[in-house]
Amino acid sequence: QITVSPDWLQKNVKGFTAVGNLCVVTGFGDSMKGMYNPGDPLIVDIGVKTVDYDAVYFFRIGNEGFIKRLQRIPGRGLVAMSENKAYQDWTIEPSMDFEVFGRVVKAWESQDY
């Protein structure tokens, strides 16, 4: 469990729906390397259930979870993009079983010393 003060939240986490909607998830894989490293903690606002603007979201397609930058492109729909350019962008098709779990509002990029 991670606990932070209301003062820390006010100073460091912007644009969340409510304190009770914040949770910590861990991203795995290197597709978002450059934003965070595998295993780094991410603060997610689970009060966000729709993609109302371009940002980084935690979502699922079928039984598979993803953390990707989602961009709304007119005439094309939602495009999922990785920070690591070794990965290709891909389109979320209307036929896919898509659900938004939340929007990533803070990410830590750890480094070993």
N, C-alpha and C positions, 0 to 999 in steps of 0.2 A: 504494500500500500504506500502511495506517495501522498503526503500532506503538504500543502502550501498555505500561506496566509492570504486572507482577502486582499491585503495590501500588495503582495507579490502578484496576485492575479490581475489586479487593476493596472499595475505598472507593466506587466509582461505579456498578457494574453488579451488580444483585442477581438472584438466582433463575435463573441459567443452568445448563445441564446439565453442560458442560465447556468449558474454555478453547478447546479445538480445535474446538468446535461454533459458535464465534462468527464471524460474517462481517459485512461492511458492504455494504448495498444502498442504492440511491438511489430515493426515491419521486418520481414525477412526477404532474402534475395537481394540481388544487386541492381535491380531495375531502376531504383530511385536514388542510387548512389550519386552524390552531389547535393542532395537535399538531406539525406540521412544515410547511415550505414546499417547493414543488417543487424538486427537486435536492438537498435536505438529506440528509446521511448518517444511516442508521439502523443500529443494531447488532441483528442477528437471530441467535437461537439456533436453528440448523438441526438440533439434536438433538431438537427438539419436532416431532412428526409428527401429533399428534392435538389436538383442542380439548377439553382436560380441564377448563378453566375459562375464564371470560370474560376476554378480553384482546385485544390487537392482534396480528394474525397476518399473515404473508406467505403467500399461497396462490394457487392457480390454479383456474379453472373452464374446462374445455376448453383452448384455447391462450392464454387471456387471464390475465395476472397481476394480483393485487390486494393492497393493504395496507389492511385494514379492521379495525375493532373487531368481534369476533364475540361475540354473546351467545347463550347457550343458553336457549331459552324452551320450557318443557314444553308438549307438544302441538303445538308449531309448528316445533321444530327450531332450526337455527342461523340467526340474523339478522345480516346484514352491515350495519354502521352506519358512516357517515362522520362525521368531526368537523365538517365544514362542513355546516351544516343546510340549505344550498341543494340538497343531494342527499338523495334518499329512501332509507330503509332498505329492504332486500330480503331475501327468504328464500332460503337455499341449499336447493334441493329435492333429495330423494334420487336423482332421475333425472339430476342434473347430474354431470359428470365433475369431481369435487372432490378436490384434493390439497393438504395443508398442507406448505409448505416450511419454516416455522419461526415462532417467536414473536418479535415485536419487544420487545427488552428495554431499549433506550435510543434516544431520538430527539433530534436537535438541531434547534432552530428558529432558523434564521439570520435576520439582519436586515442590511440595507444601511445604512451611515452615510455 
